[in-house]
Amino acid sequence: MSEWKECTIADLGEVVGGATPSTKKAENYENGNISWITPKDLSTFNGRYILRGERNITEIGLRSCSTRLLPPNTVLFSSRAPIGYVAITAKEMCTNQGFKSVIPNDNTDYMFLYYLLKYNKDNIENMGSGTTFKEVSGNTMKSIKVYAPIDIGKQRKIAAVLSAIDDKIEKNTAINDNLEQQAQAIFKAWFVDFLPFGGVMPDYVSIIPLSGLCSIITKGTTPTTLGKKFTSNGVNFIKAESILDNHTLDFNKFAHIDVDTNLQLKRSIIKNGDILFTIAGTLGRFAMVDDSILPANTNQAVAIIRADTNRVLPEYLYSFFVGNWHNEYYRKRIQQAVQANLSLTTIKSLPIYVLPPCEMNEYISIIKPIFNFMKAIEIENQRLSALRDTLLPKLMNGEIDVSAVRV
């Protein structure tokens, strides 16, 4: 470690906060073209480089508050609600007050800084304070001690090892995005344009509510309502935030319960082939379950949709969600309370086109291999993520020699 130095985050770059333009003034947001990032934008984000958030702001909005434009390759770090989301700016943008971002200096490699902050997430979070929720102040962020190679070349070599894995994950994700577009196009051809049937819906196509094709449509329970606590490991417990926008499950956002609690939460035990669908908070994210995450359970913000395999295969129902068939139907039926939600009654009522066995088998023979390929890629990404997370501490404490790495 003689080639490493103990330093503070402020020694590696400029720590910058953000702010929120007044939401009462439309001119701060209307037709804005400046990307403005909040921690919520990173809650289901699973890449490294971020281009935009849910909302943009205008030049007027930028000038109206203390947020500032951050250059490309700034490392964003969420400092409240929650602490520890990390991303890299892909272009010039700004953030709200929920960040303590770091603009790397000339002697700091931005990609190394990204991984350094990911590695130190727990340490930084432990430095947070507050009663309502924990927050890391600017001064605290600046003063946090870390270790980094003195030579920027060595920083780059460490980053290169981890980047090679993340590059592959991101390429795989792009492949899956393309496969999903293909699946959507096939769904549209069959169930919107009815191209295999001459452009007209055949009389023999049945329209059946989702509940009529499922053995179970239910939702989970939070263990704490039964007086049970989460554990550090054990049975996977999937929360709404565990389900990402790209229809994958983020293992790093699972909680855990013990086997006894899992059995007590019997109604919400998840099985292979189940479709999970978020019904509270951020609505409409979904994923299909495979054996790799089992045993598993879920909470009341997630619906469990289990196909009756005597009538349809899970992939058949899943294709209706991938094809966005549900979007408009559910959008009109959202219930607004403290947070937006969808009732199980609404979930169950989604109309599904059901084909006769011959046509259904033909459709499944086209669509199922696409989903199988997507699932194989998703599993590969899970393995790569686990490898990256295993290497991260070893690289960041100098345990692995990177002198032979070429960059």
Wavefront OBJ file of the C-alpha trace (Angstrom):
o trace
v 0.000 0.000 0.000
v 3.087 2.273 -0.138
v 1.923 3.492 -3.544
v -1.388 4.509 -1.983
v -2.246 7.609 0.015
v -4.732 8.335 2.740
v -6.723 11.368 1.710
v -10.146 12.948 1.927
v -12.789 12.996 -0.793
v -12.146 16.738 -1.096
v -8.534 15.907 -2.041
v -9.832 13.931 -5.037
v -12.267 16.474 -6.397
v -14.705 19.285 -5.750
v -17.755 18.298 -3.708
v -20.885 19.983 -5.080
v -24.462 20.063 -3.778
v -27.660 20.757 -5.686
v -31.022 22.454 -5.303
v -34.641 22.422 -6.462
v -36.168 25.297 -8.437
v -39.575 26.355 -7.123
v -42.189 23.885 -8.328
v -44.806 26.648 -8.073
v -43.333 28.442 -11.070
v -44.012 26.697 -14.361
v -41.253 28.620 -16.128
v -38.696 26.687 -14.069
v -39.681 23.394 -15.694
v -41.896 23.913 -18.760
v -40.062 22.913 -21.969
v -36.835 22.647 -20.021
v -33.835 21.052 -21.701
v -31.400 20.815 -18.786
v -31.220 17.351 -17.228
v -31.980 17.567 -13.504
v -31.397 14.461 -11.404
v -32.998 13.438 -8.104
v -32.268 10.350 -5.956
v -35.570 8.893 -7.175
v -34.146 8.867 -10.714
v -31.430 6.501 -9.505
v -33.736 4.228 -7.497
v -34.230 1.859 -10.451
v -31.210 2.955 -12.483
v -28.764 0.104 -13.065
v -26.092 1.533 -15.346
v -23.112 3.817 -14.782
v -23.723 6.776 -17.088
v -26.910 8.782 -16.670
v -28.274 11.102 -19.375
v -31.512 12.409 -17.925
v -33.965 12.173 -15.069
v -37.736 12.234 -14.869
v -37.832 16.028 -15.202
v -35.772 18.700 -16.912
v -35.425 22.296 -15.807
v -35.089 25.498 -17.802
v -32.334 28.119 -17.841
v -34.652 30.243 -15.680
v -34.965 27.379 -13.205
v -31.208 26.878 -13.163
v -30.596 30.538 -12.365
v -33.361 30.635 -9.751
v -31.621 28.398 -7.225
v -28.211 27.226 -6.053
v -27.944 24.137 -8.213
v -25.167 24.281 -10.770
v -24.240 22.606 -14.020
v -21.923 19.650 -13.528
v -19.527 18.675 -16.329
v -19.502 15.249 -17.978
v -17.795 12.549 -15.888
v -18.859 14.072 -12.594
v -19.648 11.325 -10.086
v -23.089 11.720 -8.514
v -23.568 10.418 -4.970
v -26.980 10.604 -3.289
v -26.595 12.014 0.200
v -30.157 11.606 1.506
v -33.303 9.543 1.060
v -31.390 7.265 0.573
v -27.641 7.624 0.881
v -25.435 5.817 -1.613
v -26.806 5.863 -5.148
v -23.859 6.418 -7.499
v -23.792 7.382 -11.188
v -21.628 9.242 -13.711
v -22.896 12.215 -15.695
v -22.901 11.414 -19.411
v -23.292 15.097 -20.277
v -23.648 18.467 -18.589
v -26.478 18.359 -16.008
v -27.476 19.342 -12.496
v -29.068 17.759 -9.419
v -31.396 18.538 -6.558
v -30.244 18.892 -2.962
v -30.196 15.118 -2.474
v -26.645 14.820 -3.822
v -23.083 15.521 -2.845
v -21.496 15.091 -6.267
v -17.747 15.037 -6.884
v -16.073 16.695 -9.872
v -12.724 14.850 -10.096
v -9.562 16.906 -10.191
v -6.732 16.450 -12.713
v -5.011 13.797 -10.594
v -8.126 11.656 -10.139
v -9.537 9.252 -12.686
v -13.308 9.694 -12.784
v -14.018 5.985 -13.232
v -11.791 5.068 -10.301
v -13.632 7.714 -8.254
v -16.961 6.125 -9.219
v -15.861 2.719 -7.903
v -14.172 4.276 -4.869
v -17.462 5.894 -3.813
v -19.356 2.644 -4.390
v -16.801 0.843 -2.224
v -17.096 3.464 0.534
v -20.900 3.690 0.437
v -21.428 2.101 3.864
v -18.678 4.191 5.442
v -20.196 7.393 4.029
v -23.700 6.361 5.084
v -22.499 5.748 8.639
v -21.329 9.356 8.744
v -24.834 10.627 8.025
v -26.955 12.304 10.670
v -30.525 13.483 11.132
v -33.745 12.579 12.914
v -36.358 12.299 10.151
v -33.853 10.669 7.767
v -30.091 10.418 7.621
v -28.214 12.902 5.470
v -24.555 13.477 4.677
v -23.640 17.171 4.744
v -21.228 18.786 2.322
v -18.578 19.281 4.999
v -18.907 15.672 6.129
v -18.591 14.402 2.552
v -15.473 16.494 1.997
v -13.777 15.229 5.149
v -14.390 11.485 4.727
v -11.066 9.636 4.614
v -10.366 7.160 1.830
v -7.356 5.420 0.292
v -6.343 5.917 -3.343
v -3.296 5.181 -5.502
v -1.009 8.197 -5.817
v -0.470 7.466 -9.511
v -3.479 8.183 -11.741
v -2.216 5.445 -14.057
v -2.747 2.869 -11.323
v -6.179 4.319 -10.627
v -7.031 3.747 -14.278
v -5.793 0.157 -14.175
v -7.996 -0.624 -11.182
v -10.959 1.028 -12.874
v -10.230 -0.889 -16.102
v -10.669 -4.273 -14.378
v -14.070 -3.307 -12.985
v -15.092 -1.407 -16.128
v -14.493 -4.472 -18.293
v -17.162 -6.294 -16.289
v -19.584 -3.376 -16.318
v -18.996 -2.905 -20.065
v -20.125 -6.497 -20.628
v -23.143 -6.019 -18.353
v -24.141 -2.890 -20.265
v -23.713 -4.622 -23.639
v -25.871 -7.482 -22.404
v -28.471 -4.979 -21.243
v -28.478 -3.392 -24.719
v -29.015 -6.837 -26.274
v -31.956 -7.443 -23.956
v -33.407 -4.031 -24.829
v -33.280 -5.034 -28.490
v -34.852 -8.422 -27.778
v -37.642 -6.712 -25.846
v -38.328 -4.435 -28.812
v -38.578 -7.527 -30.997
v -40.994 -9.135 -28.540
v -43.088 -5.949 -28.511
v -43.181 -5.894 -32.325
v -44.314 -9.542 -32.426
v -46.997 -8.879 -29.829
v -48.263 -5.868 -31.773
v -48.370 -7.867 -35.001
v -50.457 -10.610 -33.371
v -52.742 -8.757 -30.946
v -52.998 -5.176 -32.192
v -52.673 -5.414 -35.984
v -53.727 -9.102 -36.194
v -51.366 -9.582 -39.134
v -51.304 -13.401 -38.909
v -55.100 -13.282 -39.346
v -55.282 -10.966 -42.332
v -55.501 -7.774 -40.248
v -58.822 -8.629 -38.595
v -59.415 -10.148 -35.155
v -60.826 -13.639 -35.764
v -64.176 -14.569 -34.276
v -62.570 -17.498 -32.473
v -60.328 -15.270 -30.314
v -61.657 -15.140 -26.757
v -61.302 -12.138 -24.441
v -60.854 -13.321 -20.857
v -59.954 -11.294 -17.744
v -56.494 -12.001 -16.382
v -58.004 -13.638 -13.298
v -59.631 -16.260 -15.532
v -56.202 -17.396 -16.721
v -54.429 -17.444 -13.344
v -54.412 -19.779 -10.392
v -53.394 -16.926 -8.077
v -53.356 -13.137 -8.198
v -52.422 -11.830 -4.778
v -50.034 -9.472 -3.028
v -47.490 -9.841 -0.295
v -47.139 -8.834 3.329
v -44.401 -6.960 5.150
v -42.917 -9.150 7.915
v -42.818 -6.275 10.399
v -46.630 -6.208 10.419
v -46.424 -9.677 11.966
v -43.786 -8.600 14.455
v -41.013 -10.314 12.504
v -37.751 -8.604 11.634
v -35.673 -8.610 8.470
v -32.412 -10.562 8.710
v -28.939 -10.111 7.233
v -29.383 -13.209 5.046
v -31.866 -15.998 4.419
v -34.957 -16.120 2.208
v -35.013 -13.379 -0.432
v -37.610 -10.677 0.207
v -38.421 -8.664 -2.909
v -39.571 -5.079 -2.488
v -41.009 -2.854 -5.199
v -37.635 -1.137 -5.609
v -36.072 -4.547 -6.304
v -37.948 -4.627 -9.636
v -36.209 -2.483 -12.237
v -37.562 -0.651 -15.260
v -35.898 -3.174 -17.591
v -37.925 -6.031 -16.015
v -35.012 -7.517 -14.105
v -34.585 -8.058 -10.389
v -31.788 -6.288 -8.516
v -30.318 -8.690 -5.949
v -28.630 -5.777 -4.180
v -32.044 -4.327 -3.342
v -33.458 -7.507 -1.798
v -34.114 -7.737 1.926
v -34.093 -11.103 3.723
v -36.315 -13.009 6.120
v -35.818 -16.270 7.970
v -37.406 -19.559 6.898
v -40.004 -19.485 9.675
v -41.207 -16.018 8.668
v -41.334 -17.108 5.024
v -43.685 -19.949 5.939
v -45.895 -17.624 7.982
v -46.181 -15.319 4.949
v -47.575 -18.251 3.005
v -49.859 -16.332 0.643
v -46.979 -14.288 -0.737
v -44.426 -17.042 -1.332
v -43.166 -16.668 -4.898
v -42.818 -19.557 -7.342
v -40.982 -20.137 -10.612
v -42.854 -18.521 -13.518
v -44.677 -15.946 -11.386
v -45.008 -12.431 -12.788
v -44.290 -9.715 -10.211
v -46.002 -6.372 -10.816
v -45.612 -3.219 -8.714
v -48.993 -1.883 -7.567
v -48.035 0.926 -5.161
v -45.687 3.883 -5.366
v -43.943 3.562 -8.726
v -46.543 1.551 -10.605
v -46.215 -0.889 -13.439
v -42.718 -2.320 -13.160
v -42.731 -6.056 -13.712
v -40.495 -9.110 -13.951
v -40.860 -12.851 -14.368
v -39.391 -15.086 -11.679
v -37.017 -18.012 -12.229
v -35.450 -20.518 -9.848
v -32.309 -18.415 -9.349
v -33.992 -16.163 -6.746
v -35.996 -18.824 -4.912
v -37.026 -19.233 -2.155
v -38.477 -15.740 -2.111
v -41.320 -13.633 -0.767
v -42.664 -10.131 -1.369
v -44.590 -7.256 0.189
v -47.940 -5.551 -0.330
v -46.586 -3.164 -2.992
v -46.083 -6.106 -5.348
v -48.739 -8.267 -6.986
v -48.011 -11.933 -7.675
v -49.561 -13.133 -10.942
v -49.405 -16.925 -11.361
v -50.596 -18.433 -14.649
v -52.914 -21.438 -14.642
v -50.714 -23.656 -16.792
v -53.721 -25.765 -17.763
v -54.882 -22.739 -19.743
v -51.806 -20.655 -20.661
v -48.055 -20.653 -20.116
v -46.483 -17.880 -18.016
v -44.647 -16.615 -21.111
v -47.967 -16.052 -22.867
v -49.240 -13.767 -20.099
v -45.839 -12.141 -19.709
v -45.885 -11.144 -23.389
v -48.968 -8.991 -22.739
v -47.004 -7.012 -20.157
v -43.910 -6.777 -22.363
v -46.199 -5.622 -25.175
v -47.438 -2.801 -22.897
v -50.990 -4.076 -23.264
v -51.676 -3.141 -19.644
v -50.467 0.470 -19.712
v -53.528 2.374 -20.885
v -55.995 0.013 -19.193
v -54.385 0.345 -15.767
v -53.541 4.038 -16.162
v -57.245 4.916 -16.289
v -57.886 2.938 -13.100
v -55.126 4.185 -10.805
v -56.351 5.060 -7.328
v -54.862 8.195 -5.784
v -54.351 8.123 -2.040
v -51.197 8.953 -0.067
v -49.467 7.289 -2.996
v -50.797 6.011 -6.311
v -51.860 2.371 -6.278
v -53.688 -0.291 -8.229
v -56.139 -2.650 -6.542
v -55.964 -6.394 -7.070
v -59.471 -6.162 -8.536
v -58.111 -3.872 -11.243
v -55.121 -6.128 -11.867
v -57.417 -9.130 -12.249
v -59.735 -7.401 -14.716
v -57.130 -6.817 -17.457
v -58.617 -8.262 -20.676
v -56.440 -10.895 -22.359
v -56.857 -12.222 -25.904
v -56.796 -16.008 -25.847
v -56.064 -17.961 -29.011
v -57.146 -21.528 -29.808
v -54.445 -24.119 -28.933
v -52.957 -24.358 -32.447
v -52.454 -20.596 -32.872
v -51.394 -20.153 -29.256
v -48.695 -22.810 -29.635
v -47.442 -21.088 -32.786
v -47.242 -17.726 -31.000
v -45.492 -19.239 -27.974
v -42.987 -21.022 -30.248
v -41.960 -17.557 -31.510
v -42.073 -15.586 -28.270
v -40.751 -18.082 -25.710
v -37.209 -18.447 -27.150
v -36.844 -14.652 -26.974
v -37.806 -14.621 -23.297
v -35.543 -17.600 -22.588
v -32.609 -15.799 -24.211
v -33.374 -12.628 -22.262
v -33.501 -14.617 -19.021
v -30.149 -16.298 -19.807
v -28.591 -12.874 -20.344
v -30.145 -11.598 -17.124
v -28.646 -14.541 -15.210
v -25.251 -13.894 -16.810
v -25.478 -10.270 -15.685
v -26.232 -11.410 -12.154
v -23.081 -13.557 -12.177
v -21.015 -10.709 -13.596
v -22.382 -8.317 -10.971
v -21.455 -10.778 -8.222
v -17.929 -11.083 -9.670
v -17.559 -7.300 -9.825
v -18.774 -6.913 -6.256
v -16.292 -9.572 -5.106
v -13.382 -7.880 -6.865
v -14.275 -4.351 -5.762
v -12.982 -4.543 -2.151
v -9.920 -6.554 -3.185
v -8.961 -3.924 -5.750
v -9.738 -1.016 -3.460
v -7.541 -2.293 -0.646
v -4.621 -3.157 -2.921
v -4.962 -6.919 -2.423
v -4.938 -7.560 -6.190
v -1.890 -6.490 -8.179
v -2.933 -4.567 -11.314
v 0.553 -3.723 -12.578
v 0.150 -5.982 -15.640
v -3.209 -4.484 -16.674
v -3.116 -2.520 -19.917
v -5.256 0.584 -20.347
l 1 2 3 4 5 6 7 8 9 10 11 12 13 14 15 16 17 18 19 20 21 22 23 24 25 26 27 28 29 30 31 32 33 34 35 36 37 38 39 40 41 42 43 44 45 46 47 48 49 50 51 52 53 54 55 56 57 58 59 60 61 62 63 64 65 66 67 68 69 70 71 72 73 74 75 76 77 78 79 80 81 82 83 84 85 86 87 88 89 90 91 92 93 94 95 96 97 98 99 100 101 102 103 104 105 106 107 108 109 110 111 112 113 114 115 116 117 118 119 120 121 122 123 124 125 126 127 128 129 130 131 132 133 134 135 136 137 138 139 140 141 142 143 144 145 146 147 148 149 150 151 152 153 154 155 156 157 158 159 160 161 162 163 164 165 166 167 168 169 170 171 172 173 174 175 176 177 178 179 180 181 182 183 184 185 186 187 188 189 190 191 192 193 194 195 196 197 198 199 200 201 202 203 204 205 206 207 208 209 210 211 212 213 214 215 216 217 218 219 220 221 222 223 224 225 226 227 228 229 230 231 232 233 234 235 236 237 238 239 240 241 242 243 244 245 246 247 248 249 250 251 252 253 254 255 256 257 258 259 260 261 262 263 264 265 266 267 268 269 270 271 272 273 274 275 276 277 278 279 280 281 282 283 284 285 286 287 288 289 290 291 292 293 294 295 296 297 298 299 300 301 302 303 304 305 306 307 308 309 310 311 312 313 314 315 316 317 318 319 320 321 322 323 324 325 326 327 328 329 330 331 332 333 334 335 336 337 338 339 340 341 342 343 344 345 346 347 348 349 350 351 352 353 354 355 356 357 358 359 360 361 362 363 364 365 366 367 368 369 370 371 372 373 374 375 376 377 378 379 380 381 382 383 384 385 386 387 388 389 390 391 392 393 394 395 396 397 398 399 400 401 402 403 404 405 406 407
